[in-house]
Amino acid sequence: MLRAHTTKRRTIEFRDEDMPALRPGHALVRVQHVALCGTDLHIWDDDYPTDLPLVQGHEFVGIIEAIDHGTPATPGAAQLPVGTPVAVSPMVYCNECGPCQAGRYNVCQSISCLGCYEDGALAEVLSVPVGKLHVLPEGMPVRLAALGEPGSIAMQAVNRGTPVEGETALVLGCGPIGLLAILFLTERGVTVIASDLSESRLELARAFGAVATLKAGPGEFPNPEQRAELESWCPLSGPSLVIEATGVPVSFENAVHLAAPTARIVQVGISTATAALSMRDVPFKELDIRGSRNSLNLIPEALKVLNRHHDLVYKLITHSFDLKQLGQAFETMLDPGQNVGKIVIDMPASVLAS
């Protein structure tokens, strides 16, 4: 089978290798589609805390080619036949550390992830534990299910915000995570205002359910006109929930400044940069600031929502490449003129099937 190894900065080697052996409690999944995200780009650019070489790919869907449910079978795992399309949870956790014992395994102290810290899905066939497999909802296109993992990240951020029907939320950043957060919030009866630098992304935000959009950019943000519009939607002198989905320091600063007193702020955007805030900003408003990382096994729930909005969610996929074009896909992600949403790598099995 073919596997794509990122061996050093911006260098990919394609190697023909032996198929993995089928182990008890595991399935061999023939990978159909792999979606790329910013983490993948950082790994390819050797700007991520992981070791190369590495087979990347953590957002993916495939078909069960062989399966050994184990003896006894994995507790709670469905008995799945060969040929079943499945999304796969890439997260690996220890079940022993403090966070895991508290049910917060998404921040396991020894957390790992297929495609980020150990070999992942940019391979024709991958061996994964049976308990990581998630059957697609009835009628869901296989290709769309590659977005189940990023959908779970957005849903975790929304859940961390404990949204209340009828309240007003502000989503800062309308990349795929921000857009999916808008969709999930809207489904829960929340009024959503969205902000981004890109007018095309703001147009998508409106399609995903935002009732109003604020374009950020050079100069004062929000300007007086934008502030008046925001306040017109916010009976509490600001949004009671803010989801920051950019990882840009000034955006987090804006979240704190714009949030209503007693609001919840969820920080899901990640970077190593440092934000600058006065030590009075958070306590004077008595804000709740909540981080959000990975998800608490939310792929199945995310898939159900995505399956209700095929046409809308497909708008997130802006580019597609074959596996051998992986380098070109990463170069495209670097090009701001390409207006990249999600890039999907169509693996050899999917190309043959089409």
C-alpha positions as CSV (number, residue, x, y, z in Angstrom):
1,M,0.0,0.0,0.0
2,L,1.0,3.6,-0.5
3,R,1.8,5.9,2.5
4,A,2.8,9.6,2.5
5,H,5.6,10.4,4.9
6,T,6.4,14.0,5.9
7,T,10.1,13.4,6.4
8,K,11.3,17.0,7.0
9,R,10.1,20.6,6.4
10,R,7.9,20.7,3.4
11,T,9.1,17.3,2.1
12,I,6.9,14.4,1.4
13,E,8.0,10.9,0.4
14,F,5.6,8.4,-1.0
15,R,6.5,4.8,-0.1
16,D,5.0,1.4,-1.0
17,E,4.8,-0.6,2.2
18,D,3.3,-3.7,3.6
19,M,-0.3,-3.8,4.7
20,P,-0.7,-3.6,8.5
21,A,-1.6,-6.9,10.2
22,L,-5.1,-7.3,11.7
23,R,-4.9,-7.3,15.5
24,P,-7.5,-8.3,18.0
25,G,-9.8,-5.5,18.8
26,H,-8.8,-3.6,15.7
27,A,-10.1,-2.9,12.2
28,L,-8.3,-2.3,8.9
29,V,-9.8,0.8,7.4
30,R,-9.3,1.6,3.7
31,V,-9.1,5.3,3.8
32,Q,-11.3,7.2,1.4
33,H,-11.0,10.9,2.2
34,V,-8.7,12.9,4.4
35,A,-9.4,16.6,5.3
36,L,-6.6,18.9,6.1
37,C,-6.5,21.6,8.7
38,G,-4.1,24.2,10.1
39,T,-2.4,21.7,12.3
40,D,-1.5,19.6,9.2
41,L,0.0,22.7,7.6
42,H,2.2,23.4,10.7
43,I,3.4,19.8,10.8
44,W,4.3,19.9,7.1
45,D,6.1,23.2,7.8
46,D,7.9,21.6,10.7
47,D,6.4,24.2,13.0
48,Y,4.6,21.9,15.4
49,P,5.7,20.1,18.6
50,T,5.9,16.6,17.0
51,D,8.7,14.5,15.5
52,L,9.3,13.9,11.8
53,P,9.1,11.7,9.9
54,L,5.3,11.2,10.3
55,V,2.4,10.0,8.2
56,Q,-0.1,12.9,8.7
57,G,-3.9,12.8,8.5
58,H,-6.3,13.0,11.5
59,E,-9.6,14.1,9.8
60,F,-10.7,11.1,7.8
61,V,-13.3,8.6,6.7
62,G,-12.9,5.1,5.3
63,I,-14.4,1.6,4.7
64,I,-13.8,-1.3,7.0
65,E,-11.7,-3.8,5.0
66,A,-11.2,-6.4,7.8
67,I,-12.2,-6.4,11.5
68,D,-11.4,-8.5,14.6
69,H,-13.8,-7.4,17.4
70,G,-11.6,-9.0,20.0
71,T,-12.3,-11.7,22.5
72,P,-14.2,-10.6,24.4
73,A,-15.5,-7.9,22.1
74,T,-14.5,-4.3,22.9
75,P,-17.1,-3.1,25.5
76,G,-19.6,-0.7,24.0
77,A,-18.4,-1.2,20.4
78,A,-20.9,-2.1,17.7
79,Q,-20.4,-5.3,15.8
80,L,-19.6,-3.9,12.4
81,P,-19.4,-5.8,9.2
82,V,-16.8,-5.5,6.5
83,G,-17.7,-2.8,4.0
84,T,-19.2,-0.4,6.6
85,P,-18.2,3.3,6.0
86,V,-16.8,4.8,9.2
87,A,-15.5,8.0,10.5
88,V,-12.6,7.5,12.9
89,S,-11.8,9.3,16.1
90,P,-8.0,10.0,16.0
91,M,-7.5,10.9,19.7
92,V,-5.6,8.5,21.9
93,Y,-5.7,8.9,25.7
94,C,-4.5,6.9,28.7
95,N,-7.7,6.5,30.8
96,E,-5.4,6.8,33.9
97,C,-4.4,10.4,34.5
98,G,-6.3,12.9,36.6
99,P,-8.2,14.5,33.6
100,C,-9.1,11.1,32.2
101,Q,-10.4,9.9,35.6
102,A,-12.5,13.0,35.8
103,G,-14.0,12.3,32.4
104,R,-12.0,15.1,30.7
105,Y,-9.9,12.7,28.5
106,N,-9.8,15.4,25.8
107,V,-7.0,17.0,27.8
108,C,-5.3,13.7,28.9
109,Q,-1.9,14.4,30.2
110,S,-0.3,12.0,27.8
111,I,-2.7,12.6,24.9
112,S,-1.8,11.5,21.4
113,C,-3.5,11.8,18.1
114,L,-3.2,9.8,14.9
115,G,-1.6,12.0,12.2
116,C,-0.3,14.5,14.7
117,Y,1.9,12.5,17.1
118,E,1.8,9.0,15.6
119,D,1.2,7.8,12.0
120,G,-2.2,8.7,10.6
121,A,-4.5,8.4,7.7
122,L,-2.5,9.6,4.6
123,A,-2.1,5.9,3.9
124,E,-4.2,3.6,1.9
125,V,-5.0,1.3,4.8
126,L,-4.8,2.1,8.5
127,S,-5.3,-0.1,11.6
128,V,-7.4,1.5,14.3
129,P,-9.1,0.2,17.5
130,V,-12.7,-0.9,17.0
131,G,-13.8,1.5,19.7
132,K,-12.6,4.5,17.5
133,L,-15.0,3.7,14.7
134,H,-18.2,5.6,14.1
135,V,-20.8,4.5,11.6
136,L,-22.1,7.2,9.4
137,P,-25.7,8.4,9.7
138,E,-28.1,6.9,7.1
139,G,-27.8,8.7,3.8
140,M,-24.6,10.6,4.7
141,P,-22.2,11.0,1.8
142,V,-18.9,9.3,2.7
143,R,-16.8,12.3,1.5
144,L,-18.7,14.7,3.8
145,A,-18.0,12.5,6.8
146,A,-14.3,13.5,6.6
147,L,-15.5,16.7,8.3
148,G,-16.8,14.8,11.3
149,E,-13.6,15.4,13.3
150,P,-13.5,19.2,12.8
151,G,-17.2,19.2,13.4
152,S,-16.6,17.6,16.8
153,I,-14.0,20.3,17.7
154,A,-16.6,23.0,16.9
155,M,-19.2,21.2,18.9
156,Q,-16.9,20.9,21.9
157,A,-16.4,24.7,21.8
158,V,-20.1,25.2,21.7
159,N,-20.8,22.8,24.5
160,R,-18.1,24.5,26.6
161,G,-20.0,27.7,26.2
162,T,-23.2,26.2,27.7
163,P,-25.4,28.0,25.2
164,V,-28.9,29.1,26.3
165,E,-31.8,29.3,23.8
166,G,-32.6,32.9,23.0
167,E,-29.3,34.4,24.0
168,T,-26.9,36.3,21.7
169,A,-23.5,34.9,20.8
170,L,-20.6,36.4,19.0
171,V,-18.3,34.2,16.9
172,L,-14.9,35.7,16.1
173,G,-13.4,34.0,13.1
174,C,-15.3,32.3,10.3
175,G,-13.0,29.6,9.2
176,P,-14.4,26.0,9.2
177,I,-14.5,25.8,13.1
178,G,-16.2,29.1,13.5
179,L,-18.7,28.4,10.7
180,L,-19.6,25.0,12.2
181,A,-19.9,26.7,15.6
182,I,-22.4,29.1,14.1
183,L,-24.4,26.2,12.7
184,F,-24.4,24.3,16.0
185,L,-25.4,27.5,18.0
186,T,-28.2,28.3,15.6
187,E,-29.6,24.8,15.9
188,R,-29.8,25.4,19.6
189,G,-31.8,28.6,19.2
190,V,-29.0,31.1,19.8
191,T,-28.8,34.3,17.9
192,V,-25.4,34.6,16.3
193,I,-23.3,37.5,15.2
194,A,-20.1,36.7,13.3
195,S,-16.9,38.6,12.6
196,D,-14.0,38.0,10.2
197,L,-11.5,39.8,8.0
198,S,-12.9,38.2,4.8
199,E,-16.1,39.2,3.1
200,S,-16.5,35.8,1.4
201,R,-16.3,34.1,4.8
202,L,-18.8,36.5,6.3
203,E,-21.1,35.6,3.4
204,L,-20.7,32.0,4.4
205,A,-21.4,32.9,8.0
206,R,-24.8,34.3,7.0
207,A,-25.5,31.1,5.1
208,F,-24.6,29.1,8.2
209,G,-27.1,31.1,10.3
210,A,-25.5,34.4,11.5
211,V,-28.1,37.1,11.7
212,A,-25.5,39.9,11.3
213,T,-21.8,40.1,10.4
214,L,-19.0,42.5,11.3
215,K,-16.0,42.9,9.0
216,A,-12.8,43.3,11.0
217,G,-9.8,45.0,9.4
218,P,-7.4,47.9,9.7
219,G,-8.4,50.6,12.0
220,E,-10.9,50.7,14.9
221,F,-12.9,47.5,15.4
222,P,-15.7,47.6,16.0
223,N,-16.2,51.0,14.7
224,P,-19.1,53.1,16.1
225,E,-21.5,51.8,13.4
226,Q,-20.6,48.2,14.1
227,R,-20.7,48.6,17.8
228,A,-24.2,50.1,17.5
229,E,-25.3,47.1,15.4
230,L,-23.8,44.6,17.9
231,E,-25.6,46.3,20.8
232,S,-28.9,46.3,18.9
233,W,-28.8,42.5,19.0
234,C,-27.6,42.3,22.6
235,P,-30.0,43.2,25.4
236,L,-27.1,42.8,28.0
237,S,-24.8,45.5,26.5
238,G,-22.9,42.8,24.7
239,P,-23.0,39.1,23.8
240,S,-23.5,36.8,26.7
241,L,-21.4,34.1,24.9
242,V,-18.3,34.7,22.7
243,I,-16.5,31.9,20.8
244,E,-13.0,33.0,19.7
245,A,-11.9,30.8,16.8
246,T,-8.9,32.5,15.3
247,G,-6.1,32.2,17.9
248,V,-5.1,35.8,17.1
249,P,-4.3,37.8,20.3
250,V,-6.2,40.9,19.3
251,S,-9.3,38.8,18.6
252,F,-9.1,37.4,22.2
253,E,-8.7,40.9,23.5
254,N,-11.8,42.0,21.5
255,A,-13.7,39.0,23.0
256,V,-13.0,40.3,26.5
257,H,-13.8,43.9,25.6
258,L,-17.0,43.2,23.8
259,A,-18.5,40.5,26.1
260,A,-21.3,41.5,28.3
261,P,-20.8,41.4,32.1
262,T,-21.0,37.8,33.4
263,A,-20.5,36.5,29.8
264,R,-18.8,33.2,28.9
265,I,-15.8,33.3,26.5
266,V,-14.7,30.1,24.9
267,Q,-11.1,30.1,23.5
268,V,-10.9,27.4,20.8
269,G,-8.4,29.2,18.5
270,I,-4.8,28.2,19.3
271,S,-1.5,29.9,18.8
272,T,1.7,30.5,20.8
273,A,1.2,34.2,20.7
274,T,0.5,36.4,23.8
275,A,-2.5,38.6,24.4
276,A,-2.4,41.9,26.3
277,L,-5.1,42.5,28.8
278,S,-5.5,44.7,31.8
279,M,-5.7,42.8,35.1
280,R,-9.1,44.5,35.7
281,D,-10.8,43.4,32.4
282,V,-11.9,40.0,33.5
283,P,-12.8,40.5,37.2
284,F,-14.7,43.8,36.7
285,K,-17.1,42.0,34.3
286,E,-16.8,38.7,36.2
287,L,-16.2,36.9,33.0
288,D,-16.0,33.1,32.6
289,I,-13.1,32.3,30.3
290,R,-13.1,28.6,29.1
291,G,-10.7,26.8,27.0
292,S,-11.8,24.2,24.5
293,R,-9.6,21.4,23.1
294,N,-10.3,18.3,21.0
295,S,-13.7,16.9,21.9
296,L,-15.4,14.5,24.3
297,N,-16.2,11.8,21.7
298,L,-18.5,14.2,19.8
299,I,-17.9,12.9,16.2
300,P,-21.2,10.9,16.2
301,E,-23.2,13.9,17.3
302,A,-21.4,16.2,14.9
303,L,-22.1,13.8,12.0
304,K,-25.8,13.8,12.7
305,V,-25.9,17.6,12.4
306,L,-23.7,17.7,9.3
307,N,-26.0,15.1,7.8
308,R,-29.0,17.4,8.1
309,H,-27.2,20.1,6.1
310,H,-25.5,18.4,3.2
311,D,-25.5,21.3,0.7
312,L,-24.5,23.9,3.3
313,V,-21.6,21.9,4.8
314,Y,-20.3,21.0,1.3
315,K,-19.6,24.8,1.0
316,L,-16.7,24.3,3.4
317,I,-14.8,22.1,1.0
318,T,-13.1,24.5,-1.4
319,H,-10.4,22.3,-2.9
320,S,-9.7,18.7,-3.6
321,F,-6.5,16.8,-4.5
322,D,-5.3,13.3,-5.0
323,L,-2.8,11.8,-2.6
324,K,0.1,12.3,-4.9
325,Q,-0.8,16.0,-5.1
326,L,-0.4,16.4,-1.3
327,G,2.5,18.8,-1.6
328,Q,0.4,21.0,-3.9
329,A,-2.4,20.9,-1.4
330,F,-0.2,22.3,1.3
331,E,1.2,25.0,-1.0
332,T,-2.4,26.0,-1.8
333,M,-3.1,26.3,2.0
334,L,-0.2,28.8,2.1
335,D,-1.6,31.0,-0.7
336,P,-4.0,33.6,0.8
337,G,-5.3,34.3,-2.7
338,Q,-6.8,30.7,-2.9
339,N,-9.4,31.5,-0.2
340,V,-9.1,28.0,1.3
341,G,-11.8,26.6,3.5
342,K,-11.3,22.8,3.8
343,I,-9.0,20.8,1.5
344,V,-9.9,17.2,1.0
345,I,-7.4,14.6,-0.1
346,D,-9.2,12.0,-2.2
347,M,-7.4,8.7,-1.5
348,P,-6.7,6.1,-4.2
349,A,-9.7,3.9,-3.1
350,S,-12.1,6.8,-3.6
351,V,-10.7,7.7,-7.0
352,L,-11.1,4.1,-8.1
353,A,-14.6,4.0,-6.8
354,S,-15.5,7.1,-8.8
